[in-house]
Amino acid sequence: MTRVTPLDKLRVPLGGQEIELQQIDYEGGGMSLLRTRIREKSRFTVFEIDAQTAAEWGRALLRWAEAQEAS
């Protein structure tokens, strides 16, 4: 059985999209993955990434957010 652990849920103020982050642990073991679910009305985008990709993506998001604060 796959274990899904909710991590966070966000709502985008301008577009109204819902972003849900979950940790996925598969029954067979192995690495945990980060599932990102983006809901736009009735449409869903779902993808799962490994820890290294999540870290790189997180750093890129922080760089962008910090640049916005500086301008």
Distance bins in CASP14 RR format, pairs under 12 A and 6 or more apart:
PFRMAT RR
TARGET T0000
AUTHOR 0000-0000-0000
RMODE 2
METHOD distances of the structure
MODEL  1
1 24 0 0 0 0 0 1 0 0 0 0 0
1 25 0 0 0 0 1 0 0 0 0 0 0
1 26 0 0 0 0 1 0 0 0 0 0 0
1 27 1 0 1 0 0 0 0 0 0 0 0
1 28 0 0 0 0 1 0 0 0 0 0 0
1 29 0 0 0 0 0 1 0 0 0 0 0
2 22 0 0 0 0 0 1 0 0 0 0 0
2 23 0 0 0 0 0 1 0 0 0 0 0
2 24 1 0 0 1 0 0 0 0 0 0 0
2 25 1 0 0 1 0 0 0 0 0 0 0
2 26 1 0 1 0 0 0 0 0 0 0 0
2 27 1 0 0 1 0 0 0 0 0 0 0
2 28 0 0 0 0 1 0 0 0 0 0 0
2 29 0 0 0 0 0 1 0 0 0 0 0
2 30 0 0 0 0 0 1 0 0 0 0 0
2 32 0 0 0 0 0 1 0 0 0 0 0
2 33 0 0 0 0 0 1 0 0 0 0 0
2 35 0 0 0 0 0 1 0 0 0 0 0
2 48 0 0 0 0 0 1 0 0 0 0 0
3 22 0 0 0 0 1 0 0 0 0 0 0
3 23 0 0 0 0 1 0 0 0 0 0 0
3 24 1 0 0 1 0 0 0 0 0 0 0
3 25 1 0 1 0 0 0 0 0 0 0 0
3 26 0 0 0 0 1 0 0 0 0 0 0
3 27 1 0 0 1 0 0 0 0 0 0 0
3 28 0 0 0 0 0 1 0 0 0 0 0
3 29 0 0 0 0 1 0 0 0 0 0 0
3 32 0 0 0 0 1 0 0 0 0 0 0
3 33 0 0 0 0 0 1 0 0 0 0 0
3 35 0 0 0 0 0 1 0 0 0 0 0
4 20 0 0 0 0 0 1 0 0 0 0 0
4 21 0 0 0 0 0 1 0 0 0 0 0
4 22 1 0 1 0 0 0 0 0 0 0 0
4 23 1 0 0 1 0 0 0 0 0 0 0
4 24 1 0 0 1 0 0 0 0 0 0 0
4 25 0 0 0 0 1 0 0 0 0 0 0
4 26 0 0 0 0 0 1 0 0 0 0 0
4 27 0 0 0 0 0 1 0 0 0 0 0
4 32 0 0 0 0 0 1 0 0 0 0 0
4 33 0 0 0 0 0 1 0 0 0 0 0
4 34 0 0 0 0 0 1 0 0 0 0 0
4 35 1 0 0 1 0 0 0 0 0 0 0
4 37 0 0 0 0 0 1 0 0 0 0 0
4 46 0 0 0 0 0 1 0 0 0 0 0
4 48 0 0 0 0 0 1 0 0 0 0 0
5 20 0 0 0 0 0 1 0 0 0 0 0
5 21 0 0 0 0 1 0 0 0 0 0 0
5 22 1 0 0 1 0 0 0 0 0 0 0
5 23 1 0 1 0 0 0 0 0 0 0 0
5 24 0 0 0 0 1 0 0 0 0 0 0
5 25 1 0 0 1 0 0 0 0 0 0 0
5 32 0 0 0 0 1 0 0 0 0 0 0
5 33 0 0 0 0 0 1 0 0 0 0 0
5 34 0 0 0 0 0 1 0 0 0 0 0
5 35 0 0 0 0 1 0 0 0 0 0 0
6 20 1 0 0 1 0 0 0 0 0 0 0
6 21 1 0 0 1 0 0 0 0 0 0 0
6 22 1 0 1 0 0 0 0 0 0 0 0
6 23 0 0 0 0 1 0 0 0 0 0 0
6 24 0 0 0 0 0 1 0 0 0 0 0
6 34 0 0 0 0 0 1 0 0 0 0 0
6 35 0 0 0 0 1 0 0 0 0 0 0
6 37 0 0 0 0 0 1 0 0 0 0 0
7 19 0 0 0 0 0 1 0 0 0 0 0
7 20 0 0 0 0 1 0 0 0 0 0 0
7 21 1 0 1 0 0 0 0 0 0 0 0
7 22 1 0 1 0 0 0 0 0 0 0 0
7 23 1 0 1 0 0 0 0 0 0 0 0
7 24 0 0 0 0 0 1 0 0 0 0 0
7 32 0 0 0 0 0 1 0 0 0 0 0
7 33 0 0 0 0 0 1 0 0 0 0 0
7 34 1 0 0 1 0 0 0 0 0 0 0
7 35 0 0 0 0 1 0 0 0 0 0 0
7 36 0 0 0 0 1 0 0 0 0 0 0
7 37 0 0 0 0 0 1 0 0 0 0 0
7 54 0 0 0 0 0 1 0 0 0 0 0
8 18 0 0 0 0 0 1 0 0 0 0 0
8 19 0 0 0 0 1 0 0 0 0 0 0
8 20 1 0 0 1 0 0 0 0 0 0 0
8 21 1 0 1 0 0 0 0 0 0 0 0
8 22 0 0 0 0 1 0 0 0 0 0 0
8 23 0 0 0 0 0 1 0 0 0 0 0
8 34 0 0 0 0 0 1 0 0 0 0 0
8 35 0 0 0 0 0 1 0 0 0 0 0
8 36 0 0 0 0 0 1 0 0 0 0 0
8 37 0 0 0 0 0 1 0 0 0 0 0
9 17 0 0 0 0 0 1 0 0 0 0 0
9 18 1 0 0 1 0 0 0 0 0 0 0
9 19 1 0 0 1 0 0 0 0 0 0 0
9 20 1 0 1 0 0 0 0 0 0 0 0
9 21 1 0 0 1 0 0 0 0 0 0 0
9 22 0 0 0 0 1 0 0 0 0 0 0
9 36 0 0 0 0 0 1 0 0 0 0 0
9 37 0 0 0 0 1 0 0 0 0 0 0
9 38 0 0 0 0 0 1 0 0 0 0 0
9 39 0 0 0 0 0 1 0 0 0 0 0
10 16 0 0 0 0 0 1 0 0 0 0 0
10 17 0 0 0 0 1 0 0 0 0 0 0
10 18 1 0 0 1 0 0 0 0 0 0 0
10 19 1 0 1 0 0 0 0 0 0 0 0
10 20 1 0 0 1 0 0 0 0 0 0 0
10 21 0 0 0 0 1 0 0 0 0 0 0
10 36 0 0 0 0 0 1 0 0 0 0 0
10 37 0 0 0 0 0 1 0 0 0 0 0
10 38 0 0 0 0 1 0 0 0 0 0 0
10 39 0 0 0 0 0 1 0 0 0 0 0
10 61 0 0 0 0 0 1 0 0 0 0 0
11 17 1 0 0 1 0 0 0 0 0 0 0
11 18 1 0 1 0 0 0 0 0 0 0 0
11 19 1 0 0 1 0 0 0 0 0 0 0
11 20 0 0 0 0 0 1 0 0 0 0 0
11 38 0 0 0 0 0 1 0 0 0 0 0
11 39 0 0 0 0 1 0 0 0 0 0 0
11 40 0 0 0 0 0 1 0 0 0 0 0
12 18 1 0 0 1 0 0 0 0 0 0 0
12 19 1 0 0 1 0 0 0 0 0 0 0
12 20 0 0 0 0 0 1 0 0 0 0 0
12 38 0 0 0 0 1 0 0 0 0 0 0
12 39 0 0 0 0 0 1 0 0 0 0 0
12 40 0 0 0 0 1 0 0 0 0 0 0
13 19 0 0 0 0 0 1 0 0 0 0 0
15 38 0 0 0 0 0 1 0 0 0 0 0
15 39 0 0 0 0 0 1 0 0 0 0 0
15 40 1 0 0 1 0 0 0 0 0 0 0
15 41 0 0 0 0 1 0 0 0 0 0 0
16 38 0 0 0 0 0 1 0 0 0 0 0
16 39 0 0 0 0 1 0 0 0 0 0 0
16 40 1 0 0 1 0 0 0 0 0 0 0
16 41 0 0 0 0 1 0 0 0 0 0 0
17 36 0 0 0 0 0 1 0 0 0 0 0
17 37 0 0 0 0 0 1 0 0 0 0 0
17 38 1 0 1 0 0 0 0 0 0 0 0
17 39 1 0 0 1 0 0 0 0 0 0 0
17 40 1 0 1 0 0 0 0 0 0 0 0
17 41 0 0 0 0 1 0 0 0 0 0 0
17 43 0 0 0 0 1 0 0 0 0 0 0
17 44 0 0 0 0 0 1 0 0 0 0 0
17 45 0 0 0 0 1 0 0 0 0 0 0
18 36 0 0 0 0 0 1 0 0 0 0 0
18 37 1 0 0 1 0 0 0 0 0 0 0
18 38 1 0 0 1 0 0 0 0 0 0 0
18 39 1 0 1 0 0 0 0 0 0 0 0
18 40 0 0 0 0 1 0 0 0 0 0 0
18 41 0 0 0 0 1 0 0 0 0 0 0
18 42 0 0 0 0 0 1 0 0 0 0 0
18 43 0 0 0 0 0 1 0 0 0 0 0
18 44 0 0 0 0 1 0 0 0 0 0 0
18 45 0 0 0 0 0 1 0 0 0 0 0
19 34 0 0 0 0 0 1 0 0 0 0 0
19 35 0 0 0 0 0 1 0 0 0 0 0
19 36 1 0 0 1 0 0 0 0 0 0 0
19 37 1 0 0 1 0 0 0 0 0 0 0
19 38 1 0 1 0 0 0 0 0 0 0 0
19 39 0 0 0 0 1 0 0 0 0 0 0
19 40 0 0 0 0 0 1 0 0 0 0 0
19 44 0 0 0 0 0 1 0 0 0 0 0
19 45 0 0 0 0 1 0 0 0 0 0 0
19 46 0 0 0 0 0 1 0 0 0 0 0
19 47 0 0 0 0 0 1 0 0 0 0 0
19 61 0 0 0 0 0 1 0 0 0 0 0
20 34 0 0 0 0 0 1 0 0 0 0 0
20 35 0 0 0 0 1 0 0 0 0 0 0
20 36 1 0 0 1 0 0 0 0 0 0 0
20 37 1 0 1 0 0 0 0 0 0 0 0
20 38 1 0 0 1 0 0 0 0 0 0 0
20 39 1 0 0 1 0 0 0 0 0 0 0
20 44 0 0 0 0 1 0 0 0 0 0 0
20 45 0 0 0 0 0 1 0 0 0 0 0
20 46 0 0 0 0 1 0 0 0 0 0 0
21 33 0 0 0 0 0 1 0 0 0 0 0
21 34 1 0 0 1 0 0 0 0 0 0 0
21 35 1 0 0 1 0 0 0 0 0 0 0
21 36 1 0 1 0 0 0 0 0 0 0 0
21 37 1 0 0 1 0 0 0 0 0 0 0
21 38 0 0 0 0 0 1 0 0 0 0 0
21 46 0 0 0 0 0 1 0 0 0 0 0
21 47 0 0 0 0 0 1 0 0 0 0 0
21 48 0 0 0 0 0 1 0 0 0 0 0
21 49 0 0 0 0 0 1 0 0 0 0 0
21 54 0 0 0 0 1 0 0 0 0 0 0
21 57 0 0 0 0 0 1 0 0 0 0 0
21 58 0 0 0 0 0 1 0 0 0 0 0
22 32 0 0 0 0 0 1 0 0 0 0 0
22 33 0 0 0 0 1 0 0 0 0 0 0
22 34 1 0 0 1 0 0 0 0 0 0 0
22 35 1 0 1 0 0 0 0 0 0 0 0
22 36 0 0 0 0 1 0 0 0 0 0 0
22 37 1 0 0 1 0 0 0 0 0 0 0
22 46 0 0 0 0 1 0 0 0 0 0 0
22 47 0 0 0 0 0 1 0 0 0 0 0
22 48 0 0 0 0 1 0 0 0 0 0 0
22 49 0 0 0 0 0 1 0 0 0 0 0
23 31 0 0 0 0 0 1 0 0 0 0 0
23 32 1 0 1 0 0 0 0 0 0 0 0
23 33 1 0 0 1 0 0 0 0 0 0 0
23 34 1 0 0 1 0 0 0 0 0 0 0
23 35 1 0 0 1 0 0 0 0 0 0 0
23 36 0 0 0 0 0 1 0 0 0 0 0
23 48 0 0 0 0 0 1 0 0 0 0 0
23 49 0 0 0 0 0 1 0 0 0 0 0
23 50 0 0 0 0 0 1 0 0 0 0 0
23 51 0 0 0 0 0 1 0 0 0 0 0
23 54 0 0 0 0 0 1 0 0 0 0 0
24 30 0 0 0 0 0 1 0 0 0 0 0
24 31 0 0 0 0 1 0 0 0 0 0 0
24 32 1 0 0 1 0 0 0 0 0 0 0
24 33 1 0 1 0 0 0 0 0 0 0 0
24 34 1 0 0 1 0 0 0 0 0 0 0
24 35 1 0 1 0 0 0 0 0 0 0 0
24 36 0 0 0 0 0 1 0 0 0 0 0
24 37 0 0 0 0 0 1 0 0 0 0 0
24 46 0 0 0 0 0 1 0 0 0 0 0
24 47 0 0 0 0 0 1 0 0 0 0 0
24 48 1 0 1 0 0 0 0 0 0 0 0
24 49 0 0 0 0 0 1 0 0 0 0 0
24 50 0 0 0 0 0 1 0 0 0 0 0
24 51 0 0 0 0 0 1 0 0 0 0 0
24 54 0 0 0 0 0 1 0 0 0 0 0
25 31 0 0 0 0 1 0 0 0 0 0 0
25 32 1 0 1 0 0 0 0 0 0 0 0
25 33 0 0 0 0 1 0 0 0 0 0 0
25 34 0 0 0 0 0 1 0 0 0 0 0
25 35 0 0 0 0 0 1 0 0 0 0 0
25 48 0 0 0 0 0 1 0 0 0 0 0
26 32 0 0 0 0 1 0 0 0 0 0 0
26 33 0 0 0 0 1 0 0 0 0 0 0
26 35 0 0 0 0 0 1 0 0 0 0 0
26 48 0 0 0 0 0 1 0 0 0 0 0
30 50 0 0 0 0 0 1 0 0 0 0 0
30 51 0 0 0 0 0 1 0 0 0 0 0
31 48 0 0 0 0 0 1 0 0 0 0 0
31 49 0 0 0 0 0 1 0 0 0 0 0
31 50 1 0 0 1 0 0 0 0 0 0 0
31 51 1 0 0 1 0 0 0 0 0 0 0
31 52 0 0 0 0 1 0 0 0 0 0 0
31 53 0 0 0 0 0 1 0 0 0 0 0
31 54 0 0 0 0 0 1 0 0 0 0 0
32 48 0 0 0 0 1 0 0 0 0 0 0
32 49 0 0 0 0 0 1 0 0 0 0 0
32 50 0 0 0 0 1 0 0 0 0 0 0
32 51 1 0 0 1 0 0 0 0 0 0 0
32 54 0 0 0 0 0 1 0 0 0 0 0
33 46 0 0 0 0 0 1 0 0 0 0 0
33 47 0 0 0 0 1 0 0 0 0 0 0
33 48 1 0 1 0 0 0 0 0 0 0 0
33 49 1 0 0 1 0 0 0 0 0 0 0
33 50 1 0 0 1 0 0 0 0 0 0 0
33 51 0 0 0 0 1 0 0 0 0 0 0
33 52 0 0 0 0 0 1 0 0 0 0 0
33 53 0 0 0 0 1 0 0 0 0 0 0
33 54 0 0 0 0 1 0 0 0 0 0 0
34 46 0 0 0 0 0 1 0 0 0 0 0
34 47 0 0 0 0 1 0 0 0 0 0 0
34 48 1 0 0 1 0 0 0 0 0 0 0
34 49 1 0 1 0 0 0 0 0 0 0 0
34 50 1 0 0 1 0 0 0 0 0 0 0
34 51 1 0 0 1 0 0 0 0 0 0 0
34 52 0 0 0 0 0 1 0 0 0 0 0
34 53 0 0 0 0 1 0 0 0 0 0 0
34 54 1 0 1 0 0 0 0 0 0 0 0
34 55 0 0 0 0 1 0 0 0 0 0 0
34 56 0 0 0 0 0 1 0 0 0 0 0
34 57 0 0 0 0 1 0 0 0 0 0 0
34 58 0 0 0 0 0 1 0 0 0 0 0
35 44 0 0 0 0 0 1 0 0 0 0 0
35 45 0 0 0 0 0 1 0 0 0 0 0
35 46 1 0 0 1 0 0 0 0 0 0 0
35 47 1 0 0 1 0 0 0 0 0 0 0
35 48 1 0 1 0 0 0 0 0 0 0 0
35 49 0 0 0 0 1 0 0 0 0 0 0
35 50 0 0 0 0 0 1 0 0 0 0 0
35 54 0 0 0 0 0 1 0 0 0 0 0
36 44 0 0 0 0 0 1 0 0 0 0 0
36 45 1 0 0 1 0 0 0 0 0 0 0
36 46 1 0 0 1 0 0 0 0 0 0 0
36 47 1 0 1 0 0 0 0 0 0 0 0
36 48 1 0 0 1 0 0 0 0 0 0 0
36 49 1 0 0 1 0 0 0 0 0 0 0
36 53 0 0 0 0 0 1 0 0 0 0 0
36 54 0 0 0 0 1 0 0 0 0 0 0
36 57 0 0 0 0 1 0 0 0 0 0 0
36 58 0 0 0 0 0 1 0 0 0 0 0
36 61 0 0 0 0 0 1 0 0 0 0 0
37 43 0 0 0 0 0 1 0 0 0 0 0
37 44 1 0 0 1 0 0 0 0 0 0 0
37 45 1 0 0 1 0 0 0 0 0 0 0
37 46 1 0 1 0 0 0 0 0 0 0 0
37 47 0 0 0 0 1 0 0 0 0 0 0
37 48 0 0 0 0 1 0 0 0 0 0 0
38 44 1 0 0 1 0 0 0 0 0 0 0
38 45 1 0 1 0 0 0 0 0 0 0 0
38 46 1 0 0 1 0 0 0 0 0 0 0
38 47 0 0 0 0 1 0 0 0 0 0 0
39 45 0 0 0 0 1 0 0 0 0 0 0
39 46 0 0 0 0 1 0 0 0 0 0 0
47 53 0 0 0 0 1 0 0 0 0 0 0
47 54 0 0 0 0 0 1 0 0 0 0 0
47 57 0 0 0 0 0 1 0 0 0 0 0
48 54 0 0 0 0 1 0 0 0 0 0 0
49 55 0 0 0 0 1 0 0 0 0 0 0
49 56 0 0 0 0 1 0 0 0 0 0 0
49 57 1 0 0 1 0 0 0 0 0 0 0
49 58 0 0 0 0 0 1 0 0 0 0 0
50 56 0 0 0 0 0 1 0 0 0 0 0
50 57 0 0 0 0 0 1 0 0 0 0 0
51 57 0 0 0 0 0 1 0 0 0 0 0
51 58 0 0 0 0 0 1 0 0 0 0 0
52 58 0 0 0 0 0 1 0 0 0 0 0
52 59 0 0 0 0 0 1 0 0 0 0 0
53 59 0 0 0 0 0 1 0 0 0 0 0
53 60 0 0 0 0 0 1 0 0 0 0 0
54 60 0 0 0 0 0 1 0 0 0 0 0
54 61 0 0 0 0 0 1 0 0 0 0 0
55 61 0 0 0 0 0 1 0 0 0 0 0
55 62 0 0 0 0 0 1 0 0 0 0 0
56 62 0 0 0 0 0 1 0 0 0 0 0
56 63 0 0 0 0 0 1 0 0 0 0 0
57 63 0 0 0 0 0 1 0 0 0 0 0
57 64 0 0 0 0 0 1 0 0 0 0 0
58 64 0 0 0 0 1 0 0 0 0 0 0
58 65 0 0 0 0 1 0 0 0 0 0 0
58 66 0 0 0 0 0 1 0 0 0 0 0
59 65 0 0 0 0 0 1 0 0 0 0 0
59 66 0 0 0 0 0 1 0 0 0 0 0
60 66 0 0 0 0 0 1 0 0 0 0 0
60 67 0 0 0 0 0 1 0 0 0 0 0
61 67 0 0 0 0 0 1 0 0 0 0 0
61 68 0 0 0 0 0 1 0 0 0 0 0
62 68 0 0 0 0 0 1 0 0 0 0 0
62 69 0 0 0 0 0 1 0 0 0 0 0
63 69 0 0 0 0 0 1 0 0 0 0 0
63 70 0 0 0 0 0 1 0 0 0 0 0
64 70 0 0 0 0 0 1 0 0 0 0 0
64 71 0 0 0 0 0 1 0 0 0 0 0
65 71 0 0 0 0 0 1 0 0 0 0 0
END
